[in-house]
Amino acid sequence: MSENPLAPSWLELPADANALASDVWSRNSARSPSGEIAIAGVASTEIAARFGTPVYVIDEDDVRTRARGIRESFDREFGRVGSSVKVYYAGKAFLSTQVADWMLRDGLNIDVCSGGELAVVLAAGADPARLGLHGNNKSLAEIDRAVGVGIGAIVIDSLIEIERVAEAASRHGRVQPVRLRVNSGVHAHTHEYLATAREDQKFGIPLVDVAAAVAQIRSHASLGFLGLHSHIGSQIFETDGFAEAARRLFAVHVELLAGGPVPELNLGGGFGIAYNSSDVALPIDVLAANLADSVARLAAEFGVAVPVIAIEPGRSIVGPSTTTLYTVGTIKDVLVTDDTVPELVEGRELVEGQGASTGSATGSVRKYVSVDGGMSDNIRPALYAADYSVRIANRVSDADAALVRIAGKHCESGDIVVHADYLPGDVTPGDLVGVPATGAYGWAMASNYNYLGRPPVVAVRDGEARVIVRGETEDDLLSRDAGLEQN
């Protein structure tokens, strides 16, 4: 058995196409004695039988352990350099009342980006003082509600928002704490669409305009300036970008101290996770230690006290905790010839990974495995060319590994769930497959494309499973169709 030449360079032929990479799957995922994948002691077949597929399966202990781990690591490391940390869970990654409750109970604050997200965390019983509101275009109603309930911080994203928040705070008779989002100009090593600290983009204001913006904030008695905010991108595997952004912010931070207190510095989030065996995520302990050392050095260099640091992890908390289970439908072996023209293989004897001859053309086989979900439950592969991995979930097999592409059922050629991985070559219709690390931006960005209902979210813990977000039915979809009431 040899590697398929169609495989991307980063994808290695596995010694065992049944094995679960520990850095990719949730911490409580394992093969049971029968060979199927069990998550927190609940078998994949049981989950599929009870809740159907597709289904998001969130490992409760895993996500909560990661949340506590980040908080404890940053508390320890910044305490070591004489400061403290405010950890905000970035709710945009995945938010429900249950997840909000977990985050709050485990000592995190929560960052929201819309009125809807704010409504969710308030419904979960959150103290508004533990919340922050982001967004480049907050509506007047969203600002008014946030100020009215006593939100802990609002991130100012543009000059026009200064006046809007100040007016709302004055009307409600309170001093609203605010941060100012800044474009540091630091370019994170990430996908182009995910880089959010560049000058030519919709978020924040340039560094050169910060002094004037802060002066405008300080001119309002109804606003309290907390400090600067930076977000340099997503899925970041090193700390160099954060350190450089902090250096640029510190230079402005020191200037601002001449006009009044600047108690905080928010370095944002974007900590990367492993989606496949080629990804190497920086351990949280190392990440926290490196950032604490960098900030301490900068404070000493600029001759100021280490400010309170705020961070906003989302993906690194919830991403690895969740596996999406699908049921396999159709399977097609596709011969990709030397001139890259796909040709459907019908009844040909092909040797996987060694090429095949059809007349004068030679090529290799890619096995298309179609499942009962797709871009409606995970848009990231289509939107960002994101790479995921996959394993058969209901059994193990000693069949030779075959290069597969997991395709969705939608009417789009770009409807791909997993671009490339190896599965046992005997994968068959009716098998369950699991795609790990789908906790961030899977459900959150889900849609009803082709009128598919969004899947349920099932939490598993200690051998028990329960629904925390109900899946949508066709009746749910039709209930919004006002035309039915007019017929």
PyMOL commands that set and color helices and strands:
alter all, ss='L'
color gray80, all
select helices_A, chain A and resi 44-51+60-80+97-105+115-123+128-130+140-149+159-172+192-194+207-218+240-257+284-302+315-321+380-384+443-445+449-451+474-478+482-486
alter helices_A, ss='H'
color red, helices_A
select strands_A, chain A and resi 29-31+37-39+42-43+55-59+85-90+109-112+131-133+153-156+176-183+205-206+223-229+264-266+308-311+322-337+342-344+356-358+361-371+391-392+401-407+416-424+432-436+457-461+464-469
alter strands_A, ss='S'
color yellow, strands_A
deselect
rebuild
show_as cartoon
